[in-house]
């Protein structure tokens, strides 16, 4: 969430900062700004809305400083206005901030009593005034910042510059990611290595509680106890991952179409294709001895975890506990030492998921992280990293990350089942073969989308849409509903089909489309009876199934014909049509598909 860029350069930095911020647009934002030091004075430009508004402002009012910080803001405290946009500053200091300062009200009250005047509705402004207050007492920038950091409580990443200091920048990280980029006579700060990729491939990630003092030729890093520490520098591959939309209208569509390749690459990391078996990495735990699995995640990743619960319980015969990460740690779940806890996050920086991980770690769990960013905080704090090979996902609504997460979790289910002896070699080969067929099936489905374009016109007329599924396909119904409301802003809900008569059926009339995810499996006939109940009340049914439409036994608004596949892999396969339906509906309605309102790609605050 939000984006930070800082540059200690040898020429004016404003344009480079804007270009770097553009690479962070996928995180979601509602305003942007830049501050620089020029002739010893701080100056800034801010704009509400997209980066192009900031660029327009800079064309008429350029900034020429050689040291600067920039920010794309996603509002947490205060409205998305220019006044609330970062950077915030006084005559002495300017700050950009990701995260939340939890004790800002108390700090603001104390500072106001000292005569400080606040201009914004944000929590971030207290950081500026804290440092300014310390400097007014005669302390130099580094000491003043150190003292101010000690007063902050919450999750934050900060980049700070100072009046009169054209060769100094301070960064700090507590709960939100921040990376240092090492250049030739220049230094950089960024909340994402992708933002720094055009400038350097040498990155140092600050660890939890770290803060750093940077000049153009040096960096000193201190831990939360203010002790000087060394952190390793690594060669980042982010420069090779910079992407554009290519021939696609939106990043989301491009990422949907990348799924055959992404699924193939991810499966290739966990499957011995020649032997037809899973080649799972050592996780520091005897999978044969696993007696309980705990899974936690947020949003789309949570639905991937729900699918995994069905898989692991069916094939490995191990009970699985799953909960939304934002609720999990507050339940004070009793956990037997030595259990396996799995955390799923595209970014690896999701705040709620990270805190759930830490709760499990404190309770003696073995931690496995299913992440798309191997250098992320969740990955670094896990015992074992199970990477998805999705590449950067720019669209806020997750697509290829979801199916790659499912690919990893499917392999995990097989690995536990094989280790425990609940599936034999023949069954393993059967399931692996089904997985290896997936890229082909998905590619076939993506060959022609004209049907979805026509159906989207009908769905766009609705105010409410219901999604139904049974068994392992129930989470896909929930994911389909999430996708539709995320990017089209149509209210949608996903339900277990068997729950229809327990409340949702009251909503059914001729104006409510009902999307039914129903492969022709053991539960198909039960789902058909639910569809007939919908049809009897005038509901408009869209059936997503590999069964002939005649088997529905009722009138359909549309039938999305699916290829025949193994029931094990149907959740991955059926994720694609619900993605396409949401995408084309949003396009027809003219919404901002890649950056839907109020949403951020990576939620790094609770």
C-alpha positions, 0 to 999 in steps of 0.5 A: 500500500502506498509507495516511497521513493527517495534519491540522493542524486547528482542531478535534479531528481524530481523526474526520476522520482516520478518515473520510479513512482509510476512503477509503484502504481500497482499498489494503489493510490489516490494522491502523489507528491515530491519534496526536494532540497534546493539551495538549502530550502525544502520545497514540494509539489503535490497533486490529488489523483493520478501521477499525471496530475503531479507531472503537469504540476512539475512542468509548470513549477519544476523542482531542481533539487538533487536530493528528494523524496516522493510518495503515492498515497492510499488514504488511511487517515484523512481524505484523499486531498492535496493537503493530506498528500505526502510529503509533509513538511515544516521549514526543517524537515520533510517526510513520506510515510507508509503505514499507520502511526497508532499513537498519533493522537497522543503525540499530536495533543502533546505537540499542539500543547507545545505550539505546533500547528497542524495543517492536515488530517493525517497521522504522518504529520506528527512525525514531521513535528516530532523531528522538528521539535527535537531540532528546535531544541538544538539536536542535529537531524540524525539525533532528532530523528532517532529520538522521534522514532523511539516515540512512534508506535505502529507500522511504518516505513519512512523517508526523511530529508532536511533543510540545509542538508543536501547530502543526507536522507534517513529511512526507517522501517517498522512493519512496512517494507523499505529497501536501500538501493546502492548506486555509483555516487548516488543512493536510493530508498524505495518501498519496492525493489521494482521502483529502484530497478532503473537505477541499481540492481544492488539492494539492501532490505531493512529488517524489522525495526531498522533505520538508516542514515544515507549519504551519496556514498555511504549508508549506516544501518541501526537496529531498533536498539540503535546499535550499528548493524550490517545487512546483506546486499543482494543482486535484485532481479527486479530490473528484468521484471519490469512490465508493460501491458504489451498488446493488452488493454489492461494489466489485468487482462494480460495477467489473466492470459499469462496464467498458462505460462505461470501455472506451468512455471510454478508446477515445474518448480514442484513436480518431477514431470518425468517421474510424475511425482511431486518434488517438494522441498525440505520444510524442516518438518516430517510431513509424515508426522503432520497431524494438523495444518493451520492456514491463514491469509487475506482476500483472494489468498484466503480463498486459495487457502480454503481450497487447500483445506478441501485438498489436504483434508481429502487427500492427506486426511489431516484436519486443517484450521483456516481463518482470515488473518485479520481475525486469526491472531485475536482468537488466541488459537491454541496450537500444539508445538510442531504443527505446520502453519501455512501463510499465503500472500502475493506480496509477502508484506500483508500486515495481518498475515504477517502478524498471524505468522508471528503469533504461530511462530511464538507458539512453536509452529513450523512456518511455510510461506506461499509468496510471490516475492522471495525477499519479502518480510513473510518469506524472510520470517518463515522456516520454509518458502514455497514461492509462486512464480507469477512474476509481478502482478500489476493489476490490483485484482489478483488473477495469476497470483491466485492460480499460482498459489493454488498450484503450490498448495495442490502440490503441498496437499499431494506431498503431505498425502504421499508422506502420510501414505494416504495416497499411493504412487499411482494416485500421486501420478494421477493427480500430477498428470491432472495438474500438468494438463492445466496449462493446456486447458487454460490456454484453450479457454483463453482462445476466444473471449467474445462470449464473455463480452456479450454476457458482460452486457447482461451482468452490468445491468444488475445491482446484485449478483449471487455466486454458488458453488459446492465442495471445493468449488465453493471458494471459487464462487466466493472468489468470483464474487470478490472479483466482480465487486472489486472491479465493477463495483456491483454488489456480489456474494458467494455462497455454498449452494446448499445454504441457498435455502437458509437465507440467500434465496430471499434475494432471488428475482428476475433482476438477480443473476446467479452464477453457478460454478458446477463441474459435473462431479459427485455434487453436480446433481445436488447443485442442479436442484439448487439451480432449479429452485433459483429458476422457479423464482425467476433468477437468471442463471449463468452455469459454468460447467463441463456438463451439457446445458441440458443437464441443468434442467432449467432455463439458463441465461448463459452456459459457459462450457468448460473443458473436461478435467480431473475434479482435483484441478477444477478450482484452478480451471474454474477460476479463469471464467470468473476472472474473465466475467468480472473483467469484461463486465468492468470494461463494459461499465468503464471502471478503472480495471487495474486500479479500482477505487479504494483498493490497494495491491498490498495491504501493509497496515491492519 
